[in-house]
Amino acid sequence: MIIAKEPVPGRVKTRLTPPYAPAEAAALAEAALRDTVRAVAATPATQRVLALDGLPGRWLPAGFVVIPQRGAGLDERLAAAFTDAHRLRPDPVVLIGMDTPQVTPALLGEAGKALERHDAVYGPAADGGFWLLGLRRPDPGLLLGVPMSHPETGKLQLDRLERTGLAVHHLPELTDVDTAADARTVAAQAPASCFAAALRELGR
């Protein structure tokens, strides 16, 4: 499952403005979303879900079930996305955002396989958050009340999982695209991505 916002200027990647204009930041967001969707589409799964704030566009291929996001804060929206996806199909759920266009089907496949032996999968982000969370049995209580967009969000989320007694599989740390420096770092890590191509186009 991907949780994402429709890439509309002024509503996405606002920390990229400046140096980029809102339309340029939205173009980078759309490119990142295209890469994320492609990685998920290439990963074995019983169901592919997009929990979307907004409307799907040409960047979304066939084969995804689109559900609306519910809730106020991000913790509520994440908990609702897990609940809704699990209600559609009662399988383990792996959730990622749209901020790691360097993600690969191999990493996502590892997350899915890990849930055969573990209760949860956790992928830390370099900014202190997390880029992936997988749950064998989604439970809103694992997410609700965890402070989001906080320097220690990832640590607090992992603590919640471990205090609940879940066996957690850890994935490598990835960089979320939040700032212009992050964008350059991620593009260098995935030079063949749509995201890297969009960044190069903006640099011309």
N, C-alpha and C positions, 0 to 999 in steps of 0.2 A: 504494500500500500504506500502511495505517495500522498503526503499532505502538502497542499500548495495553494498559492494565490494566483488568480488570473493575472498575467503580466501586463497590467495597465499602468501607463505613466503616472507617477505621483503616488501609486499605491504599493509598489514593490521596490526593493533595493534602494530605499531612500537614503541609506548611509553612503551610497555611491555618489550622491549629489550634494556638493561638488565632489570630484572634478567633472562628473558626467552630468549632462542634462537629464531631466526625468525620462524623456523618450529614449535616450541612450541607455539609461539604467534599466528600463523596461525591456529593451532589446537584449541586454545581457541576461536578464532574468528569464526571458523566453528561451534563449539559447541553453541556459542551464537546465531549464525544464525539459527541453527536447532531449538533452543528453541523459537526464535522469529517467525519462520515460523509455528511451531506447534500452538503457541498462536493465530496467525492470522487465521490459518486453522480451529480452533475451535470457532471462533467468527462469528456470523451471518453477512453476507455481500452479496451484489448483485454481487460483483466482487472482486477478490484478485489479486493484481498486485505486481510484483517485478521489481523495477527499478534498473537494475544491471549494475555495472561497471565490465565487465568480462563475464565469461561463467557460466551457471548453472551447478551444480554437483549433486551427489547422495543425497545431503542434501535437495534438493528441491522436494517435493511431487507433484503429479498431482493436477490440479485445480488452478494453478497460471498462469496468463498471464505475460510473461517476456518481458519487454521493455528496450531498452538501455538508459543509462543516456546520457543527452545532456548538453553542456555548459562547461564553464571553471571553474569559482569559484563555491563554494557550493551553494551560493544563486541562481546562474543561473541553477544549476542542480536540486535544489529543485523546483524552479518555473517551469522548463520544465517537471519535473515528474508530478506535479499537472496538468499541462496543458494536457499532453499526456494521463494520466489516465482519466481525465474528458472528453477528446475527445472520448475515447473508450466507455465510458458509462457516460452520463451526470448526475451523482448522486453526492451527497456530498462525499468528499474524506478525509480519515483519513490517515496520513502518520506517520510512525515511522522508526527509524534506526535499526541497528543490534547490538546496544551496551547495550541494557537493557534486558538480558535474563530472568530477574525476572518478566517481564511483564506477565499479566494474561488475559485470555479472558474476565474476568469480567471488567477489566479496559478498554480494547478496546471496549467492548460492551457499556460501559458508554459513551465513546467518540462518538460512532456512534449514540446512542440515543439522546445525547445532541444536535447534529446538526439538530434534528427535531425542536428544540426551540431556538437555538442560531446560530449565524453566524459563529462562530469559536470555536474551542476547543484547549486548550493550556496545555501542561504538562511540567513543569519546571524540569530541571536537576540540580543536586547538584553542578555541576562544573560551573554553570552560563549560561549554554545553555538550550536547550529544548529537551525532548525525544519524544514528540508527538506534531503534529500540525494537526488540522482538519479544513477544510474549506467547508462551504455549497456551496459557489460559488467560486471556485478557480480563482485567479486573480494574474498574475505575479507581478503586482505592489505591492502586499502585502509582497513580499519577495526580489525582486531585490534591491540591494544596502544595504541590512542589513549586517553589518560586521559579518562574521562567524568565528568560532574558536577564539573567543574573550571573555574575562571574563564577559562581559555584553551582549553577544549575545542574551540571552533569554529576558533580560529586553528590549533591543532595538527592538526585534521582537514583544514583547507584546505591546510596545508603538506604533509600527506601526499599529498593529491591532486596538488598542483602538482609536488612532488619526483618523483612517478612519471611526470611528463610529460603529464598529462591536460590537455586544453583544458576549462576550467571556465566555465560561464555563471553569473553572479551574479544572485540575486534580492534584492528589498528586505529590509531588516531588519524582523522582527516581534518583538513582545513575547510571551514565554511566560508563562502564568499559573502563577506559583509562590507569590507572596505576595498578601496582601489588596490591597496597592497595585497590583500587576499586574492583579488582577481588576477593579479599578475602571477602570484604563486601557483594558483590552481591551473591557470592556462599553461604554465611551464610544465606542470606535472602531467597534463593531458593535452599535448600539442595538436592532436588530431581531432579534438572534440569540437562540437558546434560552438561551445563557449569560447575556446581559444580563437576560433575563426572570427567570431563576433568581436572579440577584443582587438584582434589585429585590424579589423575593418575600421573600428573607431579610432585606431591610432594613425590611420592614414591621413 
